[in-house]
Amino acid sequence: MKPTDLARALFVATGAIAQVVMGSVPFARGWEHTVASRSAEVEVLLTPAGYAFSIWSVLFLGAAIYAVVHFIRLSDPVMRATGWLAGLAFWFNTAWESWVPFYGIEIVSMGLIGAGWLSAVAFMVSSDGQREAGILHKALRLPIFALGGWLNAAAFVNLLIVAEVYGVPWLGSGDAPAAIAVLAAATLSAVIIVWRTASLSYAAALAWGLWAIVAANGARGEPEIVATAAQICMGAVLIALLAGIGARLSTTFRPR
């Protein structure tokens, strides 16, 4: 075992714990503001229905399981190659949860959630390159992939919120075309990632967010074109997933 193995395991474990703690502390301590209340202050056309945020319980549980197994398998080559990136995703998420109750959703919070998303994507790409990964590793990485998919949606929703908070011309107008443009950018990034990794959990988490946008659109009586766009985006992600799986199968069964 290398000295960095223990440091990496502690980084991952404390990050997995910290994001759960900071997700619950504002409620437990009765803070004036929480992430949920701050989000409600600036509701945009892409704000999902409230029930969508229940996905965090699944993501936190998956991260905890990953952290425990990571601690047990300190010197595993796959853990060495990917662990730091998982820890970064957890800690950036913790930083975002800590910042938003005090300062709201603004440019810094957008940077934090974007960094968490990119860390999760980097973990995915790095994990995908570990050909020696067995079934255990492939199962353990599923919740981190799902975290990436959820943060893909969340990062771009935050982008639209920040645009409206700062009054960015056109993008912060609050109109449907601006929301659809941001939705298209989020979907394009997701299509590339899902096609590259063929990750069902990433696609599923993103689709959960998109469907919650559709549900919220109807409940709030917003322009139906936004809901239609979200449904089209779900279809695009599904096509990318099938294409990614098909490409892998063709490679696996290609005659040698």
Backbone as CSV, one residue per row, in Angstrom:
resi,resn,N_x,N_y,N_z,CA_x,CA_y,CA_z,C_x,C_y,C_z
1,MET,0.839,-1.204,0.000,0.000,0.000,0.000,0.875,1.255,0.000
2,LYS,0.528,2.210,-0.830,1.249,3.466,-0.918,0.666,4.474,0.083
3,PRO,1.477,5.445,0.539,0.965,6.466,1.459,-0.226,7.235,0.883
4,THR,-0.201,7.433,-0.441,-1.295,8.188,-1.066,-2.609,7.409,-1.073
5,ASP,-2.536,6.090,-0.918,-3.758,5.292,-0.924,-4.665,5.669,0.242
6,LEU,-4.065,5.785,1.430,-4.860,6.147,2.607,-5.394,7.572,2.487
7,ALA,-4.564,8.462,1.996,-5.003,9.852,1.818,-6.178,9.918,0.844
8,ARG,-6.095,9.154,-0.221,-7.173,9.138,-1.219,-8.456,8.577,-0.623
9,ALA,-8.323,7.483,0.132,-9.499,6.869,0.741,-10.170,7.812,1.735
10,LEU,-9.369,8.538,2.512,-9.919,9.515,3.456,-10.592,10.667,2.721
11,PHE,-10.003,11.089,1.623,-10.572,12.166,0.810,-11.948,11.763,0.281
12,VAL,-12.056,10.532,-0.191,-13.320,10.026,-0.722,-14.348,9.855,0.400
13,ALA,-13.925,9.220,1.495,-14.856,8.927,2.592,-15.392,10.204,3.242
14,THR,-14.497,11.149,3.517,-14.949,12.393,4.150,-15.838,13.201,3.208
15,GLY,-15.546,13.133,1.913,-16.398,13.827,0.943,-17.784,13.219,0.884
16,ALA,-17.849,11.892,0.902,-19.145,11.213,0.867,-19.968,11.554,2.103
17,ILE,-19.303,11.660,3.270,-20.000,12.009,4.517,-20.397,13.478,4.518
18,ALA,-19.480,14.326,4.093,-19.715,15.778,4.153,-20.902,16.198,3.305
19,GLN,-21.071,15.593,2.138,-22.180,16.020,1.285,-23.541,15.635,1.894
20,VAL,-23.561,14.530,2.632,-24.799,14.154,3.329,-25.057,15.115,4.489
21,VAL,-24.007,15.415,5.245,-24.139,16.317,6.397,-24.612,17.694,5.959
22,MET,-23.974,18.234,4.929,-24.333,19.584,4.491,-25.681,19.624,3.784
23,GLY,-26.153,18.469,3.349,-27.492,18.424,2.779,-28.577,18.467,3.840
24,SER,-28.234,18.072,5.070,-29.230,17.990,6.138,-29.082,19.055,7.226
25,VAL,-27.884,19.599,7.389,-27.637,20.573,8.461,-28.582,21.780,8.406
26,PRO,-28.800,22.408,7.238,-29.687,23.578,7.214,-31.080,23.286,7.763
27,PHE,-31.588,22.061,7.540,-32.906,21.692,8.061,-32.830,21.369,9.549
28,ALA,-31.792,20.611,9.924,-31.647,20.208,11.322,-31.410,21.404,12.240
29,ARG,-30.658,22.389,11.752,-30.316,23.554,12.565,-31.296,24.710,12.393
30,GLY,-32.271,24.522,11.511,-33.273,25.561,11.310,-32.723,26.837,10.697
31,TRP,-31.818,26.691,9.728,-31.248,27.872,9.075,-32.339,28.656,8.350
32,GLU,-32.121,29.940,8.218,-33.097,30.793,7.537,-33.294,30.358,6.096
33,HIS,-32.199,29.940,5.464,-32.276,29.532,4.065,-31.700,28.131,3.885
34,THR,-32.269,27.407,2.939,-31.754,26.103,2.539,-31.546,26.125,1.032
35,VAL,-30.966,25.076,0.500,-30.812,24.989,-0.953,-32.185,25.057,-1.620
36,ALA,-33.161,24.359,-1.038,-34.507,24.331,-1.621,-35.150,25.717,-1.612
37,SER,-35.015,26.440,-0.494,-35.633,27.770,-0.418,-34.943,28.750,-1.355
38,ARG,-33.631,28.628,-1.487,-32.900,29.500,-2.404,-33.313,29.226,-3.847
39,SER,-33.531,27.966,-4.165,-33.960,27.613,-5.517,-35.344,28.184,-5.804
40,ALA,-36.205,28.150,-4.787,-37.563,28.656,-4.955,-37.596,30.169,-5.138
41,GLU,-36.562,30.859,-4.658,-36.510,32.312,-4.795,-36.408,32.749,-6.251
42,VAL,-35.727,31.933,-7.059,-35.549,32.279,-8.467,-36.016,31.090,-9.306
43,GLU,-37.301,30.959,-9.455,-37.857,29.848,-10.227,-37.821,30.194,-11.711
44,VAL,-37.231,29.318,-12.488,-37.127,29.544,-13.932,-37.907,28.467,-14.667
45,LEU,-37.983,28.602,-15.981,-38.765,27.659,-16.776,-38.204,26.239,-16.748
46,LEU,-36.948,26.080,-16.337,-36.349,24.751,-16.273,-36.283,24.196,-14.851
47,THR,-36.864,24.902,-13.883,-36.871,24.394,-12.515,-37.742,23.142,-12.456
48,PRO,-37.191,22.013,-12.009,-37.975,20.769,-12.000,-38.969,20.718,-10.845
49,ALA,-39.884,19.782,-10.922,-40.837,19.560,-9.837,-40.075,19.161,-8.579
50,GLY,-40.619,19.531,-7.430,-39.915,19.311,-6.169,-39.547,17.868,-5.884
51,TYR,-40.408,16.931,-6.298,-40.131,15.525,-5.981,-38.866,15.020,-6.647
52,ALA,-38.399,15.710,-7.690,-37.212,15.259,-8.418,-35.986,15.210,-7.507
53,PHE,-35.960,16.076,-6.492,-34.783,16.165,-5.634,-34.649,14.971,-4.683
54,SER,-35.652,14.098,-4.672,-35.544,12.877,-3.875,-34.437,11.966,-4.389
55,ILE,-33.980,12.211,-5.604,-32.894,11.405,-6.161,-31.629,11.523,-5.320
56,TRP,-31.508,12.611,-4.559,-30.304,12.793,-3.751,-30.124,11.668,-2.736
57,SER,-31.205,11.119,-2.209,-31.074,10.029,-1.237,-30.416,8.817,-1.879
58,VAL,-30.764,8.535,-3.121,-30.161,7.408,-3.847,-28.691,7.700,-4.151
59,LEU,-28.415,8.919,-4.584,-27.034,9.296,-4.918,-26.141,9.266,-3.682
60,PHE,-26.645,9.768,-2.564,-25.865,9.766,-1.326,-25.581,8.340,-0.859
61,LEU,-26.584,7.470,-0.954,-26.394,6.082,-0.546,-25.353,5.405,-1.436
62,GLY,-25.455,5.621,-2.734,-24.486,5.038,-3.659,-23.081,5.537,-3.404
63,ALA,-22.958,6.832,-3.105,-21.640,7.405,-2.813,-21.064,6.799,-1.535
64,ALA,-21.916,6.564,-0.547,-21.460,5.983,0.710,-20.947,4.556,0.500
65,ILE,-21.668,3.786,-0.287,-21.241,2.413,-0.572,-19.910,2.428,-1.314
66,TYR,-19.790,3.324,-2.283,-18.532,3.449,-3.023,-17.391,3.776,-2.067
67,ALA,-17.621,4.704,-1.148,-16.567,5.132,-0.219,-16.125,3.988,0.690
68,VAL,-17.072,3.179,1.152,-16.737,2.062,2.040,-15.887,1.031,1.310
69,VAL,-16.328,0.648,0.115,-15.574,-0.346,-0.653,-14.217,0.212,-1.056
70,HIS,-14.179,1.495,-1.380,-12.922,2.147,-1.739,-11.926,2.039,-0.594
71,PHE,-12.418,2.210,0.642,-11.556,2.125,1.816,-11.021,0.706,2.008
72,ILE,-11.850,-0.273,1.690,-11.447,-1.668,1.848,-10.420,-2.071,0.799
73,ARG,-10.563,-1.513,-0.409,-9.697,-1.894,-1.525,-8.738,-0.739,-1.874
74,LEU,-7.978,-0.326,-0.898,-7.118,0.855,-1.039,-6.155,0.769,-2.219
75,SER,-5.531,-0.390,-2.398,-4.467,-0.496,-3.389,-4.947,-1.011,-4.744
76,ASP,-6.238,-1.121,-4.917,-6.777,-1.581,-6.188,-6.399,-0.596,-7.297
77,PRO,-5.883,-1.077,-8.434,-5.456,-0.176,-9.520,-6.571,0.723,-10.041
78,VAL,-7.787,0.180,-10.125,-8.904,0.990,-10.621,-9.240,2.100,-9.632
79,MET,-9.206,1.787,-8.337,-9.468,2.800,-7.326,-8.396,3.887,-7.366
80,ARG,-7.160,3.464,-7.560,-6.084,4.449,-7.658,-6.276,5.383,-8.848
81,ALA,-6.804,4.843,-9.923,-6.955,5.635,-11.147,-8.161,6.574,-11.109
82,THR,-9.160,6.231,-10.310,-10.419,6.990,-10.367,-10.850,7.631,-9.049
83,GLY,-10.279,7.170,-7.925,-10.766,7.611,-6.619,-10.713,9.103,-6.367
84,TRP,-9.613,9.737,-6.745,-9.486,11.180,-6.507,-10.603,11.951,-7.202
85,LEU,-10.979,11.509,-8.390,-12.017,12.208,-9.152,-13.384,12.068,-8.479
86,ALA,-13.661,10.874,-7.944,-14.918,10.695,-7.200,-14.936,11.602,-5.982
87,GLY,-13.816,11.662,-5.260,-13.730,12.536,-4.094,-13.942,13.992,-4.450
88,LEU,-13.367,14.410,-5.579,-13.566,15.793,-6.027,-15.041,16.086,-6.279
89,ALA,-15.727,15.154,-6.921,-17.159,15.343,-7.192,-17.928,15.500,-5.878
90,PHE,-17.592,14.663,-4.889,-18.275,14.748,-3.590,-17.996,16.081,-2.900
91,TRP,-16.738,16.525,-2.919,-16.373,17.742,-2.204,-16.897,19.001,-2.898
92,PHE,-16.915,19.014,-4.210,-17.500,20.160,-4.911,-19.003,20.240,-4.622
93,ASN,-19.645,19.095,-4.544,-21.064,19.069,-4.208,-21.287,19.595,-2.792
94,THR,-20.401,19.188,-1.875,-20.475,19.685,-0.497,-20.298,21.197,-0.452
95,ALA,-19.335,21.695,-1.216,-19.084,23.140,-1.245,-20.307,23.890,-1.761
96,TRP,-20.950,23.322,-2.773,-22.150,23.948,-3.336,-23.269,23.979,-2.290
97,GLU,-23.472,22.861,-1.588,-24.502,22.795,-0.554,-24.216,23.770,0.589
98,SER,-22.940,24.028,0.852,-22.555,24.938,1.928,-22.719,26.396,1.521
99,TRP,-22.467,26.690,0.265,-22.465,28.065,-0.225,-23.876,28.612,-0.442
100,VAL,-24.719,27.805,-1.076,-26.033,28.294,-1.511,-26.917,28.804,-0.374
101,PRO,-27.018,28.123,0.783,-27.878,28.661,1.847,-27.491,30.067,2.300
102,PHE,-26.213,30.412,2.232,-25.753,31.728,2.682,-25.798,32.787,1.576
103,TYR,-25.444,32.389,0.362,-25.263,33.388,-0.698,-26.208,33.211,-1.886
104,GLY,-27.019,32.186,-1.867,-27.965,31.979,-2.948,-27.309,31.376,-4.183
105,ILE,-28.094,31.316,-5.234,-27.594,30.770,-6.498,-27.079,31.931,-7.337
106,GLU,-25.761,32.001,-7.469,-25.132,33.070,-8.232,-23.886,32.501,-8.919
107,ILE,-22.974,33.368,-9.310,-21.875,32.950,-10.166,-20.964,31.924,-9.484
108,VAL,-20.708,32.095,-8.184,-19.830,31.147,-7.478,-20.502,29.779,-7.369
109,SER,-21.763,29.769,-6.997,-22.466,28.493,-6.862,-22.545,27.774,-8.207
110,MET,-22.710,28.544,-9.284,-22.729,27.931,-10.617,-21.382,27.286,-10.915
111,GLY,-20.292,27.961,-10.528,-18.963,27.395,-10.741,-18.745,26.125,-9.944
112,LEU,-19.255,26.089,-8.715,-19.095,24.914,-7.864,-19.847,23.703,-8.404
113,ILE,-21.089,23.914,-8.802,-21.863,22.773,-9.293,-21.336,22.323,-10.657
114,GLY,-20.837,23.277,-11.442,-20.228,22.913,-12.720,-18.959,22.104,-12.523
115,ALA,-18.174,22.478,-11.520,-16.947,21.739,-11.221,-17.265,20.331,-10.732
116,GLY,-18.336,20.197,-9.951,-18.751,18.874,-9.497,-19.166,17.996,-10.652
117,TRP,-19.900,18.572,-11.588,-20.326,17.830,-12.776,-19.122,17.387,-13.602
118,LEU,-18.196,18.285,-13.846,-17.022,17.950,-14.652,-16.156,16.896,-13.956
119,SER,-16.091,16.943,-12.631,-15.348,15.924,-11.890,-15.990,14.554,-12.069
120,ALA,-17.313,14.518,-12.014,-18.026,13.257,-12.217,-17.811,12.738,-13.635
121,VAL,-17.818,13.636,-14.611,-17.584,13.227,-16.001,-16.157,12.712,-16.175
122,ALA,-15.209,13.383,-15.554,-13.813,12.921,-15.622,-13.686,11.540,-14.988
123,PHE,-14.403,11.309,-13.898,-14.428,9.990,-13.270,-14.968,8.957,-14.250
124,MET,-16.023,9.316,-14.955,-16.627,8.396,-15.918,-15.651,8.020,-17.026
125,VAL,-15.007,9.016,-17.575,-14.070,8.766,-18.676,-12.895,7.928,-18.195
126,SER,-12.394,8.259,-16.993,-11.282,7.506,-16.440,-11.692,6.069,-16.129
127,SER,-12.879,5.891,-15.562,-13.374,4.553,-15.239,-13.580,3.731,-16.503
128,ASP,-14.089,4.399,-17.524,-14.358,3.715,-18.783,-13.072,3.197,-19.417
129,GLY,-11.968,3.871,-19.111,-10.687,3.466,-19.691,-10.004,2.341,-18.936
130,GLN,-10.566,1.962,-17.771,-9.979,0.882,-16.977,-10.530,-0.462,-17.442
131,ARG,-9.906,-1.037,-18.444,-10.415,-2.262,-19.054,-10.386,-3.456,-18.102
132,GLU,-9.527,-3.371,-17.073,-9.422,-4.490,-16.145,-10.519,-4.466,-15.084
133,ALA,-11.370,-3.446,-15.125,-12.431,-3.327,-14.124,-13.391,-4.508,-14.222
134,GLY,-13.661,-5.123,-13.068,-14.575,-6.250,-13.026,-15.993,-5.817,-12.709
135,ILE,-16.838,-6.798,-12.417,-18.247,-6.524,-12.147,-18.413,-5.624,-10.927
136,LEU,-17.590,-5.834,-9.898,-17.688,-5.017,-8.689,-17.490,-3.546,-9.009
137,HIS,-16.442,-3.240,-9.747,-16.160,-1.844,-10.092,-17.255,-1.256,-10.975
138,LYS,-17.757,-2.062,-11.888,-18.807,-1.568,-12.778,-20.088,-1.269,-12.006
139,ALA,-20.334,-2.033,-10.948,-21.509,-1.767,-10.115,-21.284,-0.548,-9.226
140,LEU,-20.077,-0.443,-8.659,-19.779,0.664,-7.748,-19.829,2.020,-8.439
141,ARG,-19.457,2.050,-9.709,-19.393,3.340,-10.391,-20.757,3.838,-10.867
142,LEU,-21.767,2.995,-10.834,-23.089,3.394,-11.326,-23.637,4.643,-10.626
143,PRO,-23.591,4.720,-9.269,-24.116,5.932,-8.629,-23.298,7.184,-8.931
144,ILE,-21.995,7.023,-9.193,-21.186,8.194,-9.546,-21.555,8.645,-10.958
145,PHE,-21.808,7.693,-11.830,-22.277,8.039,-13.174,-23.635,8.742,-13.086
146,ALA,-24.512,8.222,-12.212,-25.823,8.843,-12.035,-25.688,10.256,-11.464
147,LEU,-24.735,10.445,-10.548,-24.467,11.784,-10.017,-24.087,12.730,-11.145
148,GLY,-23.274,12.225,-12.078,-22.903,13.046,-13.223,-24.107,13.443,-14.053
149,GLY,-25.026,12.501,-14.279,-26.220,12.807,-15.066,-27.106,13.830,-14.398
150,TRP,-27.281,13.688,-13.077,-28.112,14.653,-12.351,-27.462,16.031,-12.343
151,LEU,-26.144,16.071,-12.120,-25.452,17.356,-12.109,-25.406,17.984,-13.498
152,ASN,-25.467,17.152,-14.545,-25.551,17.679,-15.915,-26.796,18.564,-16.022
153,ALA,-27.920,18.032,-15.538,-29.161,18.806,-15.578,-29.086,20.006,-14.634
154,ALA,-28.600,19.767,-13.411,-28.582,20.824,-12.396,-27.675,21.983,-12.785
155,ALA,-26.524,21.676,-13.389,-25.574,22.730,-13.751,-26.179,23.697,-14.750
156,PHE,-26.927,23.167,-15.713,-27.497,24.046,-16.729,-28.736,24.783,-16.219
157,VAL,-29.477,24.174,-15.301,-30.575,24.908,-14.656,-29.997,26.071,-13.862
158,ASN,-28.893,25.815,-13.170,-28.215,26.891,-12.434,-27.730,27.982,-13.371
159,LEU,-27.259,27.578,-14.548,-26.816,28.562,-15.543,-27.962,29.499,-15.912
160,LEU,-29.151,28.945,-16.140,-30.301,29.776,-16.504,-30.708,30.675,-15.340
161,ILE,-30.658,30.135,-14.118,-30.996,30.950,-12.941,-30.034,32.125,-12.813
162,VAL,-28.739,31.843,-12.938,-27.732,32.898,-12.815,-27.913,33.953,-13.902
163,ALA,-28.256,33.508,-15.102,-28.477,34.447,-16.205,-29.618,35.405,-15.873
164,GLU,-30.664,34.888,-15.229,-31.790,35.745,-14.866,-31.439,36.643,-13.675
165,VAL,-30.674,36.088,-12.714,-30.272,36.879,-11.543,-29.438,38.078,-11.959
166,TYR,-28.523,37.882,-12.909,-27.625,38.944,-13.347,-28.183,39.732,-14.534
167,GLY,-29.353,39.360,-14.978,-29.962,40.093,-16.080,-29.177,40.017,-17.375
168,VAL,-28.640,38.839,-17.676,-27.874,38.659,-18.909,-28.807,38.876,-20.102
169,PRO,-28.410,39.712,-21.054,-29.266,39.981,-22.210,-29.720,38.692,-22.897
170,TRP,-30.963,38.624,-23.251,-31.656,37.521,-23.903,-31.669,36.255,-23.055
171,LEU,-30.505,35.740,-22.663,-30.447,34.491,-21.917,-31.158,34.621,-20.573
172,GLY,-31.100,35.788,-19.976,-31.752,36.002,-18.685,-33.113,36.655,-18.805
173,SER,-33.714,36.577,-19.972,-34.998,37.239,-20.207,-36.170,36.536,-19.542
174,GLY,-36.017,35.249,-19.235,-37.126,34.483,-18.675,-38.072,33.949,-19.717
175,ASP,-37.734,34.150,-20.997,-38.588,33.693,-22.088,-38.274,32.253,-22.478
176,ALA,-39.241,31.615,-23.126,-39.098,30.216,-23.516,-37.908,29.953,-24.448
177,PRO,-37.641,30.795,-25.457,-36.502,30.512,-26.345,-35.173,30.418,-25.605
178,ALA,-34.962,31.264,-24.605,-33.722,31.220,-23.831,-33.632,29.912,-23.044
179,ALA,-34.741,29.503,-22.433,-34.756,28.252,-21.676,-34.484,27.060,-22.586
180,ILE,-35.054,27.079,-23.768,-34.855,25.983,-24.717,-33.411,25.930,-25.194
181,ALA,-32.793,27.097,-25.362,-31.387,27.138,-25.775,-30.501,26.495,-24.724
182,VAL,-30.755,26.807,-23.448,-29.977,26.203,-22.361,-30.247,24.708,-22.295
183,LEU,-31.495,24.322,-22.478,-31.863,22.903,-22.472,-31.154,22.159,-23.599
184,ALA,-31.065,22.788,-24.760,-30.383,22.166,-25.899,-28.894,21.984,-25.616
185,ALA,-28.278,22.970,-24.972,-26.856,22.868,-24.633,-26.614,21.747,-23.624
186,ALA,-27.507,21.635,-22.634,-27.398,20.564,-21.641,-27.529,19.202,-22.308
187,THR,-28.456,19.112,-23.240,-28.697,17.838,-23.921,-27.549,17.471,-24.843
188,LEU,-26.996,18.447,-25.521,-25.865,18.172,-26.413,-24.696,17.595,-25.624
189,SER,-24.403,18.189,-24.486,-23.312,17.670,-23.654,-23.637,16.257,-23.179
190,ALA,-24.891,16.029,-22.802,-25.297,14.706,-22.327,-25.216,13.665,-23.434
191,VAL,-25.635,14.046,-24.628,-25.595,13.117,-25.765,-24.165,12.657,-26.031
192,ILE,-23.237,13.582,-25.988,-21.824,13.242,-26.223,-21.323,12.284,-25.145
193,ILE,-21.638,12.603,-23.887,-21.149,11.780,-22.773,-21.794,10.394,-22.779
194,VAL,-23.108,10.347,-22.975,-23.819,9.066,-22.968,-23.376,8.191,-24.134
195,TRP,-23.196,8.791,-25.294,-22.714,8.019,-26.446,-21.304,7.495,-26.196
196,ARG,-20.466,8.321,-25.570,-19.078,7.939,-25.315,-18.977,6.836,-24.266
197,THR,-19.816,6.876,-23.239,-19.707,5.936,-22.122,-20.781,4.849,-22.115
198,ALA,-21.830,5.033,-22.898,-22.957,4.086,-22.912,-23.502,3.864,-21.500
199,SER,-23.573,4.931,-20.724,-23.972,4.831,-19.319,-25.484,4.965,-19.152
200,LEU,-26.111,3.870,-18.756,-27.552,3.881,-18.505,-27.882,4.730,-17.280
201,SER,-27.056,4.651,-16.226,-27.366,5.391,-15.010,-27.257,6.904,-15.225
202,TYR,-26.289,7.346,-16.031,-26.164,8.768,-16.355,-27.410,9.225,-17.110
203,ALA,-27.793,8.440,-18.123,-28.957,8.787,-18.939,-30.229,8.786,-18.103
204,ALA,-30.351,7.810,-17.198,-31.558,7.707,-16.377,-31.694,8.892,-15.425
205,ALA,-30.584,9.292,-14.802,-30.632,10.426,-13.874,-30.980,11.714,-14.600
206,LEU,-30.410,11.887,-15.777,-30.723,13.076,-16.564,-32.185,13.063,-17.007
207,ALA,-32.656,11.889,-17.449,-34.047,11.769,-17.884,-35.012,12.066,-16.734
208,TRP,-34.630,11.659,-15.523,-35.439,11.959,-14.339,-35.597,13.473,-14.187
209,GLY,-34.504,14.191,-14.349,-34.562,15.640,-14.255,-35.398,16.259,-15.361
210,LEU,-35.245,15.743,-16.580,-36.001,16.275,-17.715,-37.498,16.026,-17.539
211,TRP,-37.842,14.831,-17.071,-39.261,14.527,-16.862,-39.846,15.420,-15.769
212,ALA,-39.056,15.724,-14.739,-39.529,16.604,-13.673,-39.753,18.028,-14.195
213,ILE,-38.980,18.411,-15.211,-39.204,19.716,-15.843,-40.531,19.703,-16.585
214,VAL,-40.816,18.604,-17.278,-42.089,18.464,-17.992,-43.254,18.546,-17.010
215,ALA,-43.133,17.826,-15.886,-44.201,17.819,-14.884,-44.420,19.206,-14.286
216,ALA,-43.323,19.880,-13.973,-43.429,21.216,-13.384,-44.022,22.200,-14.380
217,ASN,-43.681,22.036,-15.645,-44.203,22.914,-16.695,-45.729,22.880,-16.734
218,GLY,-46.279,21.671,-16.655,-47.729,21.536,-16.679,-48.370,22.075,-15.412
219,ALA,-47.750,21.813,-14.278,-48.311,22.248,-12.999,-48.315,23.765,-12.866
220,ARG,-47.294,24.408,-13.433,-47.174,25.868,-13.300,-47.836,26.620,-14.449
221,GLY,-48.345,25.886,-15.428,-49.000,26.534,-16.559,-48.050,27.337,-17.432
222,GLU,-46.845,26.836,-17.588,-45.832,27.521,-18.395,-45.990,27.168,-19.873
223,PRO,-45.289,27.866,-20.767,-45.397,27.579,-22.206,-45.116,26.100,-22.505
224,GLU,-46.038,25.446,-23.201,-45.915,24.018,-23.463,-44.699,23.680,-24.323
225,ILE,-44.204,24.656,-25.055,-43.064,24.389,-25.927,-41.826,23.960,-25.126
226,VAL,-41.733,24.438,-23.891,-40.597,24.042,-23.042,-40.708,22.566,-22.679
227,ALA,-41.916,22.125,-22.310,-42.132,20.711,-21.988,-41.890,19.839,-23.212
228,THR,-42.342,20.308,-24.361,-42.121,19.552,-25.599,-40.637,19.421,-25.889
229,ALA,-39.909,20.506,-25.700,-38.456,20.483,-25.916,-37.780,19.501,-24.970
230,ALA,-38.220,19.473,-23.713,-37.645,18.550,-22.730,-37.895,17.104,-23.132
231,GLN,-39.077,16.825,-23.671,-39.393,15.471,-24.115,-38.535,15.079,-25.323
232,ILE,-38.315,16.011,-26.220,-37.440,15.751,-27.371,-36.016,15.469,-26.891
233,CYS,-35.590,16.213,-25.892,-34.254,16.002,-25.329,-34.128,14.615,-24.708
234,MET,-35.177,14.149,-24.054,-35.175,12.797,-23.499,-34.996,11.772,-24.612
235,GLY,-35.675,11.991,-25.725,-35.537,11.091,-26.866,-34.131,11.101,-27.428
236,ALA,-33.514,12.277,-27.476,-32.151,12.392,-28.005,-31.160,11.636,-27.121
237,VAL,-31.344,11.732,-25.813,-30.456,11.025,-24.881,-30.636,9.517,-25.022
238,LEU,-31.875,9.066,-25.202,-32.142,7.636,-25.396,-31.471,7.123,-26.665
239,ILE,-31.556,7.881,-27.729,-30.915,7.491,-28.990,-29.404,7.401,-28.807
240,ALA,-28.834,8.373,-28.094,-27.387,8.360,-27.833,-26.989,7.131,-27.025
241,LEU,-27.829,6.781,-26.043,-27.542,5.603,-25.220,-27.556,4.335,-26.069
242,LEU,-28.578,4.185,-26.894,-28.678,2.996,-27.741,-27.517,2.940,-28.735
243,ALA,-27.137,4.098,-29.259,-26.009,4.146,-30.196,-24.715,3.757,-29.498
244,GLY,-24.533,4.238,-28.269,-23.333,3.900,-27.514,-23.263,2.424,-27.184
245,ILE,-24.397,1.848,-26.772,-24.437,0.415,-26.470,-24.191,-0.395,-27.738
246,GLY,-24.811,0.030,-28.839,-24.627,-0.668,-30.105,-23.192,-0.652,-30.569
247,ALA,-22.519,0.483,-30.396,-21.117,0.586,-30.805,-20.247,-0.357,-29.991
248,ARG,-20.544,-0.500,-28.721,-19.755,-1.387,-27.853,-20.005,-2.852,-28.200
249,LEU,-21.245,-3.162,-28.477,-21.563,-4.542,-28.837,-20.908,-4.938,-30.148
250,SER,-20.912,-4.001,-31.097,-20.285,-4.307,-32.396,-18.783,-4.519,-32.261
251,THR,-18.192,-3.788,-31.321,-16.752,-3.964,-31.073,-16.465,-5.281,-30.369
252,THR,-17.341,-5.615,-29.424,-17.141,-6.838,-28.643,-17.255,-8.094,-29.506
253,PHE,-18.239,-8.087,-30.401,-18.511,-9.292,-31.197,-17.945,-9.218,-32.602
254,ARG,-17.074,-8.261,-32.853,-16.464,-8.151,-34.176,-15.531,-9.340,-34.417
255,PRO,-15.621,-10.005,-35.560,-14.718,-11.130,-35.859,-13.263,-10.688,-35.852
256,ARG,-12.418,-11.510,-35.303,-10.989,-11.180,-35.227,-10.235,-11.893,-36.347
